[in-house]
Amino acid sequence: MKKSKVLVALLLCVSMLAAVGCGGKELPVEDTTPTPAPTQAAQESQGTEKNDPTPTPVPQEEVKTVHDLYAEGTTLRLACGYNSAKTGISFSADIAGEGITLADGVTYHTGDLKPTWVELQKILGIKIEDKYQGNKAADEFKYWKEQLDQVDMLTGTAALLTEYGNNGQLVNFAEYLDLMPNFKAYLEANTIVRLSITGSTTGSNKGAIYFAPYFDGVNDIERMPLMRTDWVVKLLDGEGSFESAAFRNLAGAAYEPYMPTSGKVEVDVVALDGTKTEKVTKNYDNAGNIIKTMNDTLAKGNVTGVEAVNMLRTYIDKAYNGYYGTTRSNLFIGQNAAWDADELVALLRCVVANPQTLNGTDNVEGLFSREDSNTQRRVDMVRFAGILFGVRGLESRSDYLYIGTDGQLHDARQDEATYEALERMNALVKEDLISESFVNSSNEKSATMLENDLGFMSYDYNQTQTILNQTKLNKNGDEGEKYMAVMVPVARWYDGTNANGVYMRFTESWRSVKTDAWAISVAGIGNDKNKLYAALSLIDYAYSEKGQILMSYGPDAFIKTNADGSYVTFNFNGKEMPVIADATYTSLWELADGNYTNFARYYLGSTLSFVKSQAFEYQCTHEVGKEGAGNISNAIGLGTIKHLMLEVCDNPWYTSVPTVLPNTTVENTLLNSYTEITNGASGYFGVSKGQNNLLINIIAGGYTGDGLSDRKETLNTISKTWNGTTYLALKQQAWKRLADYYNDYINK
């Protein structure tokens, strides 16, 4: 029996991490197909061997493709954008104003197509009519779903597009793959992408594809722990004892030890110089558990901030047998970091109890989210709980689903371990270690937290947040202030290799197909073959080498060129990629404060969908951002941070659940009726601004009544009252069909 036949692990496994049990056979890839895309951490450290995602176009001599099959000047009506009027394909009034002149020398006005789409019109010989209403993907699709004859292409969520595609309302791209050489090549090289966008595995439309996948980077770490590393140095480094004349007392202990209180734990780390791996030992017999030590002392009376720091210093020296020397901060911020949840909580206690030392005020906030009043950002605290306490599914690509060691789907919302982790986070709230603004959902933002020297740590995207070193944090030019990515924590993960779990670093925050996508309306194009092939041509071009550059960088006018018109390039993870023009870089800062994503979406019209190369973003990343993410990339490359895989693996626990599962129309009708767990707008697990999320609520305020008064009652309510058990069974049916489809048709 083929090994793949006994696997339901469907995602591609990164070869450099074979040591964690990814031993599935390599899928066949033709020479003309692309290689997986690098993204954030890899982009920011070129020491990790990864290739650029851009595919080599298939030779087209004497072969008809969609690019040859439509009339010049064909009009396409596009209801496409990202999530607001600002991020559509045309300029909104609040961006263009009375007219805005960009680096290409062109002045654009409200309603004008953005440069990327002007260029696309020229390249493809089409005319674009913008019908976008300025909504998020789900809402934009819902606006048009009863009038699909009014648009040719539109934005939606992958789940909605799959559902309506199966109802016959969206074009099935799979029927035209032989005419789409670039798109076909990309899918052949990235099997998990093909599986993630497979809309049906049964009937006449088996293998259907109803949307073009969007990647905001792929095959790399996404979110990272971010920390004021200069504060850690102030507290932990140096000879002798920590001293301060101004401090606070620790709050009463609510958090209890997560790590062992006796024995030893050995973990792999990258050596400080970054060239190799080595093992370090957490010796609890020698040092005790720092949380237990602090809690026992608190039980006897007050503990000052100074005493807490010296407890932590002593613990680090003893637990690691002097490994970190007087640079104890490296336990948290070094290339050789080995910190865990307990050590972080001890550090957080030290941070909030020593505000005068750190910012000269009477207050410092510990953990915070980017926007403490925005559910879309507050949910990052739930995701952080997952990597702190070894819980799968809290950073899933599909609801809260993950694949277990048994090869079956599991729902984190129905796992007891999830609520144990949330209760631990709530204990941090009780100790004032999570920002008051997060707890009260008030309008505090990360930029303000850093600008006012208030916030210590968050869990977020590297480029957009570390740019705040330049725009907010180091406003006075203090090079000692650093807000940067730090290593993923050590936690106990139950990956099936040891019955008692494995203490290791693992992240579920791994880039793959995103949930927003673009589709083609059957009613919109009607019987007009020109519209059909022009729309398919747009999609196919976006996956070509040149198309991926356009969709990431914008037109050539925004790229630095040589005298002969060729690109000036730089080595980006082993591939020569374009350098942005000087005028583009200047505009980036003048218009978007160095935020690449906002600049690209607001002004260029790029990075709205399809494949986003990280090469542009890399050039806009602050040096502090490059440093921290570079350490993480190196650790990933050397295998000390394990993660979800994008290849067939022996151990299905390491596979990323596909972004969309091919449930049938009947199944989707049932799923949609379970509004408490499937409807973000009115349910209990929303992840968008203004929505309710039970998991966030438990962190901020603990359990409430009405069937949610404690852990046991909450689990029962979700699984029974809210139909969680049936929901999971329906998702499992789709997963099994997808596994069978993979084995029978893709890996045959």
N, C-alpha and C positions, 0 to 999 in steps of 0.2 A: 504494500500500500504506500502511495506517495505520502511523504511527510506532510505536505500541504493539505491532504485530505482529512487529517486528524486535527487540523488547526482551524480555529475561527479567527485567529489573529490575522488581520488583513493589511496592516499598515507596513510601510517600508521601514526596515531596520537599519539604522546608521551603522556602517561597517566598523567604525572605530570603537563602537561599544559592544562588540560581539561578546565580550567577557561577561555581560550581564545576562546572557541567555538568549540572545537573538541569533538563532542559528538557522532560520528559515532559508530555503534555497534562493539564490539570486534569480530575479525574474529576467527573462531575455529582453535585451534592449538593442535595437538596431543602431548602427553607427551614426545615423542622421538624427537621432533623437536627442533632446536636451538632458542635462543633468540637473539634480535637485538644486533649488535656489538657496543661497546663503541669506541669513538675515541678521537681526540686530547684534547679538554678541559677536557673531562671526565677522560681521562687517567691521566691528570696532576693534578687533584684534586679528591681524592678518597672519597670526601664527597658527590658526586652525585651518587645516586643509579642507576646503570646500570649494565647489565649482559654482560658477554663475549659472542662473537658470535659463538663460536665453537659448532657445533651440536653434539649431542650424536648419534653415528652410530646406524642405525636400526638393530635389531637382524637379523642375516642372517642364522640361523639354517635351513638347508634343502631348502634354497632359492638360486637359481642361480642368480648371479650378473655378471656385466661385468668383474669383477676381476677374475672370474672363466672360462671365455669363450675364452681366446686367448692363443696362444702357447708361452711358455717361450722363450725369446730371440727375440720376434717380434721387428722389427725395425720401428721407427717412425721418419719421416723427419720433423723437426720443423723449420719453418721460423718465429720464435717467439722471441720477446724481448720488450724493453720499447721504447726508442727513439734514440738510438745511438749504435755504435759498443761496447761502454763501458758497455752498459746496456743490453747486450744479455745474452744468457745462457752459452756462452763460453768466455774465457778470450781473450780480445783484446791485441795487442802488447803493447799499451801504458799503460795498466794496469799490465800485467804480466812481461813485460820487458824480462830480461834474465832468469826469473824464480822467483816466489814469494812464500814464505812459510807463511802459515796462522796458525791460532790458533789450527787447527786440526793436525798440524805437517807435513802436506803434502806440497810438493813444486809443484806448478802449472806453466804451461808454456802456451805460446800463442797457442790458439786453443783448449786447454783442456776445458772440461765442468767444470763449476763452482760447488762448493761443493753441493749445493742444488740439482743439476741435476744429479750429480754422485750418490747421495743418492737415488734419485727418480728411477734411473735405477735399483738399488739394490732392493728397496722395491717392485716395480712393475714387476720386471723381464723382462724389456724391454731394447732395445738398442736405444739410441737417436743419430740421425745424425743432426747436426746443419746446417741449410740452411739460417739462418738470414742474411740479407744484411746490417743491421745496420741503418735502417731508422725509422722515426716516423711511427706510426701505419698506417696512410692513405697512405703514400708513399710506405711502405712495401707491403701493399695489392696491390697497383697499379702496383708494380713491378711484382707480381706473378699472377695477375688476368688473363693474357693471357696464362699462363702455370701452371694452378692449378694442372695438373697431376704430377708435379714435387715435390709437397709438400703434407704432410698429415695433418699438422696443421699449421695455420698461424695467424699472428697478423693483426688487422685492426681496423678501427673505427666502433663503434656500428652501425652507419647509413649505412656504406658501407656493412658491414656483413649482415645486415638485407636485404638490397637491393639484394645482390647476393644470399642470402639464398632463398628469394622468387623467384628467377630465377632458383632455383633447383641446384645451384652449391655448396651449403654448407649443411652439415648434419643437420637434424632437431632433436635436442636433445629430444624434447618432445616425440618422438616415442620410446625413450629408458628409460624414467624416472623410470619405474618400475624396471629396472635393475641397477639403479644408486641411491642407498638408501640415500647416504649422500647429494648429490645434490638435490634430491627430497625433503628431509627433510628440507633443507635450504630454498627452495622456498616455501614450505608449511607454514613455520614459518614467512616468510617475503613476504607478498603478493605484496607489491609494487615492490619488486625485480622481481617477476614473471610478473607483468604488464610491467615493464620497459624493459624487454627483450622479450616480446611477439612480434614476427615478423609479424604475420598475424592474422587477426580476421575474415577472410572470406574464403569461399571455402574449399577445402579438406585439406588444411594445417592450418586450424583455430587453434590458440593457439600455433603455431610453435615457437621454440626457436633455433636460429641459432648461438648463441655465449654464452660463459660462462662469467658472469658478473665479473667485477673487482671493488674492493672497497679499496681505500686508507683510510681505516677507514669508518665507517658508523654510521649514527644516532647521529651526534655530530657536533659542530661548526667547520668550516674549517679555514677561514681566520679571523684575528683579527686586530684591530687597535693596532699598536706598537709605543711606545713613549719613548723618553729620559726623564724618570720620574724624574731623579735627577735635570734636568734643570727646571722642573715645580716647584720643591721645592725651588730652588734658587730664582725664580722670585716671588713666591706668598706667601711663608710662613714667619711667624714671626710677632712680634709686630712693631708698628709704620710704617713709610713710607719706600718704597723701595728707595735706594740711589745707585748711580753709577756715577763715574766721566767720564766714557766713554760710549757713546751710539750713535745711529743713529736716524734720524728723520723718522717717518712713511712715507710711500709712500702715494700718493694721494688716496683717497677712491674710490674704484670701486665696492666693494662688498656692497650690501644693505641687511637690516635685513630679515632673513627668519622666525624667531620666532616672536611672537607678540611684539608690542611696548607698549602695555598697558594691564591691566587686570592681571589675575593670571593663572598659569598652574600648576596643581598638578600631580606629577609622583611618581611611586613606586620605591623604592630603597631597597637594602639590607642594614641592619644596619651595622655599622662599624665593629662590632665584628663578623659579618657573621652568626648570629644565627637566624635572623628573618627579616621580611620586615617591612618597615615603609614608610610613605609618606613625601615628601618634596614639598615645594611650591616655584615656581619661581614667585616672586612678582614684576611684571613690573610696577605697579602703584607706588611702593616704590622706585625701583631702576632704572626704565627706561630700555630700551634695550641697551646693551653695545655697539652694533654696531652703533646704532643711536647716542648714546652719543659721541662715537669717531668720527663718520662722521661729526656730527654737529660741533665739536671742530676743526676738520681738515678744515672745510669750512671757518673758521675764521683765520687760519694760521697754522704754523708748530706744530706738536705734537712730542715731544721727546720720546725716548724709555722709559725713566724713568717715564714721565707723563703717558704713556700708561699703564705701569704696575700698577701704583697707581690708575688709573681709573678702571682697572679690579679688583684690590683688593677691592676698595670701592664698586663696583657693587656686588661682591660676598657677602660681608658682609650684604649689604642692601637687595639684591634679596632673599637671603636665611635666612634672619633674624638671622644672627650669627650662623647658623647651623654648619658651618665648622670651626668656631673659627679662631684661627691663623694658622691652618693647611689647608689653602684654597686650597692647591694642591689636596686635596681629592676630590674636585669637579670633577677633571679629572682622578686621578690615584687611588683613594681609592676604597675599597669594596662598599662604599656608594656613588660612583660617580653618577652625574646626568647631565653631560655636554651635550650640544647640538651644532649644527653647528655654531651658532653665537658666542657662548662662545669659541669654538675652534678657529674661525677666529680671535677673539680678542687676544687669547693666541698666535697664530701664529704671529700676528703683534708685540707682545711683544718679542717673541723669536728672530725674524730677526732684530729687532731694538736694541738688547742688546748683540751683539756677544762677546764683550770684557768680559762681566760678565760670559758668558757661556763657551766660548772656548779660550778666550784671543786673538782672531784674529779680523779681520775687516769683517768677513763674516760668516753667519750661513744660511743654507738652511732649509726651513720649511718642506713641504711635499716632499717626493721622492719615487721612486719605486725601486725595488731590482736591476734591470738593466735598466737604463734610455734610453738605445738604443735598447732594446729588446721588441717588441710588446707583447710577451707572458707575460712579467712582467709589461709593461706600462699600459696594460689594467686593472690592479688592481686599477689604479686611477679612472677609470670609475666605477668599482665595489664599490669603496669607496664612490663615489658620490651618489650611490643608498642608502646606509645606512645613509648617512649624511642628505639627503633631502627627504627621504621617497618615493623612486621610486622602483617599482617592475620590475623584469625582467633583471636587469643589471648583476645579478649573477646567471642566470638560468642554469639548467642542460641541456637544449636543446635550442640552439641558444639564442634568447633573449625572449623566450616565458614564460608566466606565466598564472595561472588560476585566473580569476577575481571572484568577489563576485557573478557574474551571472553564474558561472560555465563554462564559455566559455574561450577559449584561447585568449590571448592578446599578442601583440608584442611590447616590450618596444621601439623598433626603430620607431614605428608609434604612440607613445604616446607623447603628448606635454610636459608632466611633465618631461620626459627624457631630453629634450632640455633646459628646465628651469634649471634643475640641472647642466647640462654641462655648461651653460652660467654662473652660479654661480662659478663653478670651474675655468672658464676662467677669471672671475673677480679676483680670487686669483692669477692667473698668472700675471695679470696686476699690482698687488700689490707686486710682487716678493715673494709671499708666497709659491709657488711651485718651486722646484729646477730648476735652469737654464739648467741643464743637461737633465731634463725631457722635458723641452720646446724645446730644440734644438736636442733632441734624440742623445745625445753624450754618450760616453762609460763610464759612471759613474756607480759604483756598490755599493750596500748597505754596503758591507764589507769595502770599501774605505771610504764611508760616515761616518761610525762609527769610523774607525781607525783614521781618521783625524779630528774627532770631528766636522763634518760639518752638518750632517743630524739630524733632529729632529723627524720626524714621517713618518711611512709608513703603509700600509695595506697588511698583508702577513701571511705566515704560522709561527706558534709560534716556533716549535722546531728548524727548520733550521735557523731561524733568531736570536733567543735569544741565541743560542750557540755562536754567535758573541761576547757576553759579555766576553766569555773566550778566544776566539781566536783573537779578534780584539780590542774590546772596552776597556777591563780592562787589557791591555797589561802591564801596570805598577803596577798592583795589587791594583788599586784604587777601593776599595769596594763601594765608593760613586757613581760610574758611573753605571747606570742601564738603559738598553733598554728592555722594557717589555710590555706585552699586557695590555691594559687598557679596561675599560668597553665600550660596544657598545653604541653609542650616542642615546639620546632621539630625536625623529623626529615625524612629524605628518604623520601617516599612515592611509590610507583609506581602512580599512578592512571590511567596511560595518556595523559595530556596531554603528556608529555615522555618521550622514550626514556630519558633519564638520570635520571628521577625529578624530583620537585618538592619543594623545601624549604619546608615549611609546617607549620602545626599541624593535626592531625587527631585525632579521638577515635572509637574504636569503642564506647566506653562510652555507649551511647544507649538510653534507656528504651523498651521495647516490651512485648509480651506476655511475661509470665513463664512459667516452666515448670510451676508448680503451678496446679491448677485444680479445679473442682467439676463433678460429673456426676450424672446421674440413672440409677438402676439399673432396667433393664427387669424383672428378676425381682422386685425389691423392690416396685415399684408394681403389678406383675401386670396385672390387668384393671380395677383401681380407677381410674376416670377422675378421681375426686376427688383422689387422691394425685398423679396426673400433672399436672393443671392447677394444683394448689397448689404443686407443686415448680417448675413453669414460671413461676408467678406470682412466686415468691420471686426467681428469677433476673431476670425482667423488671423487677421493682420496683427491684432493685439498680442498674439502669442508668437509672432515672428521675432527675430533678433532686433530688428529695427523698431518694430512695434513696441516691444517691451521697454526700449530706451525712451521712445516718445511718451509712453504711458507713465514713465517714472520721472523723466527729466523735462518733458515738454519738447518743443521744437528745437532744431539745431541752433537757432538764434540765441538760445539760452545756454549753449554749450561752447566751451573754448575750442577753437579750431586752429590748425596750422595754416600756413600760407596757401597750401594746395587744397584747403577745404576739409582735410581729414581731421578727425577728433584729436585733441590733446588728451592723452589717457594716463591713468595711473594703475598700478598693480593692486587689484582688489581681490584678495583671496585666490591668487593664482591666475586671474584673468585681467586683461587690459580693459578698463572701463573709462568712459568719458569723464573729463573734469568740467565742472560747471564754469561758465564764464564769470569773469570778475564782476561785471555789472549785475549778473544774477545774484552773486553772493552779497553784493551791496544792497540790492533790493530785498533780499531775504531778511536782512537785519532791519532795514528801514521800514518794511511793511509788516513783518511778522515776528520781530524780536528773535530771529534765529530759529524759529520753529519751522522745520522743513515741511512737516505734514500740513500745517495750516497754510503755508506759503504755496505749496503745490496745489492744494485743493481750492484755495480762495482765488489765486491769481493765474496759475498756469492751466488749471483744469485737468491736471494729471493726478495720479494716485486716487482715482475715484472707483476703479474696479480693475479687474484682470490681474496681471502679475506686476507687483511693485518691486523693482530692484532696490536693494539697500545701499547701492553705491553712491547715490546722490545724498541720501541721509547721512551716510558715513562722513562725507565732507563737511557736514554742518553740525557734527557732534562736538560738543565742548571737550577740551583735552581731559578734563576730570572725568567726563563720561566715557571717553575712550579708555582711560586707565582702569576704571572699575570693571567695565564690561569686558575689557581685554583679559583681566584675571579670570573672569568667569569662562570666557571662551577657551582659554588655555586649560582650565580644569575640565571642561567638557571634552576637549581634544585628547587629554591624557586619561580620561575615563573616570575621574573622581566625582563628577556630577553625572548621574544617570538620568535618563529622561524617556519620554514616550518615543516609539519607533515609527518609522515610515517604511517598513518592509516586513515581509512574512517572518514571524519569529516563533521559535519553539515555545517560549513562555508568553502566552497571550496577555498577561498582566501588563506587559510593556507596550501594548498597542494602543494607539489613539482611536477612540470611537469615531466612526465617520461623522461628518458634520450633519448629514441628513440620512435617515434610514428610510428605505423604500416601503413605507406602509401603504396599504391599499386605500381606496376611497372609503370603503366601509369602515376600515380601521381608523382612518383619520376622523371620520364623523364621530366615532366613539371617543377618540382621544380629545377632540375639541370640546366634547361635552364635559370633560373633567376639568372644569374651569379653575378650580382651586390650585391645580398644579401645572396646568398647561397654558393658562391665559395670564400673561404678564400684567396686562392692564388692570384686571380685576381680581387676580389670584394672589397667592401668597409667596411667589418666588420670582417676582419681576426683577429685571436687571437694567431697566431704563429709568431715566429721570422721572421723578414723580410717582414711580410705582412702589408697591409694598413688597418687602422681602422679609419673610419670617426669620431667616438665618441671621440677617443683620439685626433684626429686633432682639433676638436672643443674646447676641453679643452686647448690644447697647443696654438692654434692660432686663434680661433674663426671661423666664417663662411667664406667660400670662394665663388667664382663665379660659373658659370656653373650649375645652378639649385640648388645651395647650399648656396645662398647668405644671407639667414636669416632663422629663425625658420620655418615660414610658407612655404617658398619655399622648404626647405629641407624635410619637412613632405610630401609635395605634390610629390616631386621627388621619394621618397622612396615608397609611396603607389601606385602611378600611373605609373610613368616612369619606375621604377624598379620592378613593379608588386608585390609590397608588399601586396596589398589587396588580390590578387589571392593566393599568397603564404600562407597568414594566413587562407584563406578559405580552402585550401587543407589540411593544418595542422589541422584545426578544424574538417574536415571530419574524419580524422584518430583518433582524440581524441574522437569523438562521438562513433565511432565503438569500440574503446577500452573500453569506459564506458559501452556500451551495452554488450560487451563480459564479462566484470567484473560482471555485474549484472546477466547475464544469465548463466554463467558457473563457476565463482569462488565464488560468494556470493549467490549462489542459495540455 
